[in-house]
Structure formats: structure tokens, C-alpha cells
Amino acid sequence: MKRLSSPPRTFFILASLAGLITYQPAQADPSKYPQFAQQSPPENVIFISVDELATEIHAGKKPIIIDVRTEEEYREVHILGSVSAPLEEFNAYLQSIPNDRLVILY
């Protein structure tokens, strides 16, 4: 008996590969906020990798994820569950950020 290839499966694989080839990640545009581009973070701010963040989440921690890009960039694409607090307005958000949880800014 001759086995026929499944066209939908083949199409799905080819479409997935095409998506990987043409995928362009969203890039923040620093020209939209040049006043912040050269600032250094405060001393109590540490940088962690995505892997470290994943470890924290798997350990049961629930970080607050804050997107500091422009509203337009946030509307284009953002991390599910994140909140928008553009850098230009960030000082207004500082009072509402709890200090007993991990806070991720991106």
C-alpha cells in the first residue's frame, strides 16, 4: 500500500519555517526618548538575564513587569501581563510600585 504525504502537515511545516526566516523582533527606538539614552541606572538596580527571570518565575515569584517604552511601542507588541509606564511618565508610577516584589523594567 502506498503511503501519501499529508499536505496540511507539509504546509504547516513550510509555513512555520518561512515564519522563522522572516521573523523580525520588535526593536525599541532610542531616538524616541534621547533624554534617557545616556543615563545610568541607580546603584540599587541590578540587571538580570531572561534565564534568571525564568528561574525566578519557576520558583513561584510573581514579578511586576513594566514596559517603559512609548505607548505606541507598547501597542505594537508587549509581554503578556506587563503594564505600560513610558519613561517620560515613569516618575508618576514610582509611588504605585510595591517594594516587596521583583520589578522588571524593559
Secondary structure, 3 states (H helix, E strand, C coil): CCCCCCHHHHHHHHHHHHHHHHCCCCCCCHHHCHHHHCCCCCCCCCCCCHHHHHHHHHCCCCCEEEECCCHHHHHHCCCCCCEECCHHHHHHHHCCCCCCCCEEEC
